[in-house]
Amino acid sequence: MLNLDDQNKTAELSYVLNKKFEGNGYATEAAMKLREVFFFELGGERLYARHTLDNIKSMNLMARIGMKVEGTLRNSYYFHNRQVDLVIWSIVRSDLDIG
């Protein structure tokens, strides 16, 4: 997790996975565990993540762990020598129905 904000009870989920380990469920398993720790052990309220618009694997991972799309930040990130859009996803405590 990055950008853990104790005051607002939010955190950013971020990850990088070596291509030789893709497709084994490791990223999903790790993200689910971080989600669990954030909400159940740290008392978090909102976990968010972002990916470039063309990163389908990250989009699928975020959906698998229950995140929902919040919106797109247009031309907000310089990546591979060009400005790209970022898609913002989040899951909040009430999404988990844990009160």
C-alpha positions as protocol buffer text, in pm:
chain_id: "A"
residue {
  index: 1
  type: MET
  ca { x: 0 y: 0 z: 0 }
}
residue {
  index: 2
  type: LEU
  ca { x: 108 y: 354 z: -70 }
}
residue {
  index: 3
  type: ASN
  ca { x: -14 y: 688 z: 54 }
}
residue {
  index: 4
  type: LEU
  ca { x: -163 y: 559 z: 378 }
}
residue {
  index: 5
  type: ASP
  ca { x: -362 y: 852 z: 518 }
}
residue {
  index: 6
  type: ASP
  ca { x: -447 y: 788 z: 883 }
}
residue {
  index: 7
  type: GLN
  ca { x: -651 y: 1104 z: 923 }
}
residue {
  index: 8
  type: ASN
  ca { x: -888 y: 1026 z: 636 }
}
residue {
  index: 9
  type: LYS
  ca { x: -859 y: 647 z: 672 }
}
residue {
  index: 10
  type: THR
  ca { x: -765 y: 601 z: 306 }
}
residue {
  index: 11
  type: ALA
  ca { x: -484 y: 424 z: 125 }
}
residue {
  index: 12
  type: GLU
  ca { x: -368 y: 363 z: -229 }
}
residue {
  index: 13
  type: LEU
  ca { x: -316 y: 8 z: -349 }
}
residue {
  index: 14
  type: SER
  ca { x: -18 y: -17 z: -583 }
}
residue {
  index: 15
  type: TYR
  ca { x: 172 y: -312 z: -726 }
}
residue {
  index: 16
  type: VAL
  ca { x: 426 y: -422 z: -984 }
}
residue {
  index: 17
  type: LEU
  ca { x: 450 y: -783 z: -1095 }
}
residue {
  index: 18
  type: ASN
  ca { x: 731 y: -943 z: -1294 }
}
residue {
  index: 19
  type: LYS
  ca { x: 590 y: -1073 z: -1625 }
}
residue {
  index: 20
  type: LYS
  ca { x: 718 y: -1426 z: -1561 }
}
residue {
  index: 21
  type: PHE
  ca { x: 479 y: -1452 z: -1263 }
}
residue {
  index: 22
  type: GLU
  ca { x: 168 y: -1321 z: -1442 }
}
residue {
  index: 23
  type: GLY
  ca { x: -134 y: -1546 z: -1472 }
}
residue {
  index: 24
  type: ASN
  ca { x: -79 y: -1737 z: -1148 }
}
residue {
  index: 25
  type: GLY
  ca { x: -314 y: -1535 z: -928 }
}
residue {
  index: 26
  type: TYR
  ca { x: -34 y: -1391 z: -715 }
}
residue {
  index: 27
  type: ALA
  ca { x: -135 y: -1028 z: -766 }
}
residue {
  index: 28
  type: THR
  ca { x: -501 y: -1103 z: -692 }
}
residue {
  index: 29
  type: GLU
  ca { x: -410 y: -1300 z: -380 }
}
residue {
  index: 30
  type: ALA
  ca { x: -181 y: -1024 z: -254 }
}
residue {
  index: 31
  type: ALA
  ca { x: -435 y: -750 z: -331 }
}
residue {
  index: 32
  type: MET
  ca { x: -712 y: -941 z: -150 }
}
residue {
  index: 33
  type: LYS
  ca { x: -487 y: -981 z: 154 }
}
residue {
  index: 34
  type: LEU
  ca { x: -394 y: -612 z: 154 }
}
residue {
  index: 35
  type: ARG
  ca { x: -764 y: -524 z: 123 }
}
residue {
  index: 36
  type: GLU
  ca { x: -840 y: -747 z: 423 }
}
residue {
  index: 37
  type: VAL
  ca { x: -560 y: -597 z: 633 }
}
residue {
  index: 38
  type: PHE
  ca { x: -659 y: -242 z: 540 }
}
residue {
  index: 39
  type: PHE
  ca { x: -1027 y: -276 z: 633 }
}
residue {
  index: 40
  type: PHE
  ca { x: -1019 y: -531 z: 915 }
}
residue {
  index: 41
  type: GLU
  ca { x: -690 y: -463 z: 1091 }
}
residue {
  index: 42
  type: LEU
  ca { x: -623 y: -96 z: 1016 }
}
residue {
  index: 43
  type: GLY
  ca { x: -986 y: 20 z: 1024 }
}
residue {
  index: 44
  type: GLY
  ca { x: -968 y: 183 z: 681 }
}
residue {
  index: 45
  type: GLU
  ca { x: -1262 y: 346 z: 505 }
}
residue {
  index: 46
  type: ARG
  ca { x: -1149 y: 381 z: 140 }
}
residue {
  index: 47
  type: LEU
  ca { x: -891 y: 187 z: -60 }
}
residue {
  index: 48
  type: TYR
  ca { x: -819 y: 320 z: -408 }
}
residue {
  index: 49
  type: ALA
  ca { x: -601 y: 230 z: -703 }
}
residue {
  index: 50
  type: ARG
  ca { x: -529 y: 365 z: -1048 }
}
residue {
  index: 51
  type: HIS
  ca { x: -410 y: 230 z: -1379 }
}
residue {
  index: 52
  type: THR
  ca { x: -342 y: 358 z: -1727 }
}
residue {
  index: 53
  type: LEU
  ca { x: -645 y: 333 z: -1952 }
}
residue {
  index: 54
  type: ASP
  ca { x: -492 y: 55 z: -2164 }
}
residue {
  index: 55
  type: ASN
  ca { x: -385 y: -167 z: -1871 }
}
residue {
  index: 56
  type: ILE
  ca { x: -651 y: -437 z: -1897 }
}
residue {
  index: 57
  type: LYS
  ca { x: -479 y: -673 z: -1650 }
}
residue {
  index: 58
  type: SER
  ca { x: -490 y: -412 z: -1373 }
}
residue {
  index: 59
  type: MET
  ca { x: -849 y: -327 z: -1462 }
}
residue {
  index: 60
  type: ASN
  ca { x: -945 y: -693 z: -1425 }
}
residue {
  index: 61
  type: LEU
  ca { x: -758 y: -728 z: -1095 }
}
residue {
  index: 62
  type: MET
  ca { x: -933 y: -425 z: -948 }
}
residue {
  index: 63
  type: ALA
  ca { x: -1270 y: -562 z: -1051 }
}
residue {
  index: 64
  type: ARG
  ca { x: -1186 y: -905 z: -903 }
}
residue {
  index: 65
  type: ILE
  ca { x: -1117 y: -757 z: -561 }
}
residue {
  index: 66
  type: GLY
  ca { x: -1444 y: -565 z: -560 }
}
residue {
  index: 67
  type: MET
  ca { x: -1331 y: -217 z: -659 }
}
residue {
  index: 68
  type: LYS
  ca { x: -1557 y: 11 z: -863 }
}
residue {
  index: 69
  type: VAL
  ca { x: -1459 y: 270 z: -1122 }
}
residue {
  index: 70
  type: GLU
  ca { x: -1476 y: 626 z: -992 }
}
residue {
  index: 71
  type: GLY
  ca { x: -1362 y: 803 z: -1307 }
}
residue {
  index: 72
  type: THR
  ca { x: -1084 y: 891 z: -1545 }
}
residue {
  index: 73
  type: LEU
  ca { x: -815 y: 1155 z: -1499 }
}
residue {
  index: 74
  type: ARG
  ca { x: -746 y: 1267 z: -1853 }
}
residue {
  index: 75
  type: ASN
  ca { x: -384 y: 1324 z: -1960 }
}
residue {
  index: 76
  type: SER
  ca { x: -282 y: 1311 z: -1595 }
}
residue {
  index: 77
  type: TYR
  ca { x: 25 y: 1086 z: -1606 }
}
residue {
  index: 78
  type: TYR
  ca { x: 343 y: 1091 z: -1812 }
}
residue {
  index: 79
  type: PHE
  ca { x: 418 y: 731 z: -1909 }
}
residue {
  index: 80
  type: HIS
  ca { x: 643 y: 591 z: -2184 }
}
residue {
  index: 81
  type: ASN
  ca { x: 713 y: 935 z: -2328 }
}
residue {
  index: 82
  type: ARG
  ca { x: 350 y: 1044 z: -2356 }
}
residue {
  index: 83
  type: GLN
  ca { x: 64 y: 1180 z: -2149 }
}
residue {
  index: 84
  type: VAL
  ca { x: -195 y: 912 z: -2069 }
}
residue {
  index: 85
  type: ASP
  ca { x: -527 y: 885 z: -1891 }
}
residue {
  index: 86
  type: LEU
  ca { x: -552 y: 721 z: -1549 }
}
residue {
  index: 87
  type: VAL
  ca { x: -859 y: 529 z: -1437 }
}
residue {
  index: 88
  type: ILE
  ca { x: -937 y: 558 z: -1065 }
}
residue {
  index: 89
  type: TRP
  ca { x: -1098 y: 266 z: -881 }
}
residue {
  index: 90
  type: SER
  ca { x: -1197 y: 232 z: -516 }
}
residue {
  index: 91
  type: ILE
  ca { x: -1364 y: 14 z: -261 }
}
residue {
  index: 92
  type: VAL
  ca { x: -1512 y: 159 z: 54 }
}
residue {
  index: 93
  type: ARG
  ca { x: -1604 y: -2 z: 383 }
}
residue {
  index: 94
  type: SER
  ca { x: -1977 y: -1 z: 301 }
}
residue {
  index: 95
  type: ASP
  ca { x: -1906 y: -199 z: -18 }
}
residue {
  index: 96
  type: LEU
  ca { x: -1791 y: -485 z: 203 }
}
residue {
  index: 97
  type: ASP
  ca { x: -2108 y: -474 z: 413 }
}
residue {
  index: 98
  type: ILE
  ca { x: -1906 y: -487 z: 737 }
}
residue {
  index: 99
  type: GLY
  ca { x: -2050 y: -175 z: 900 }
}
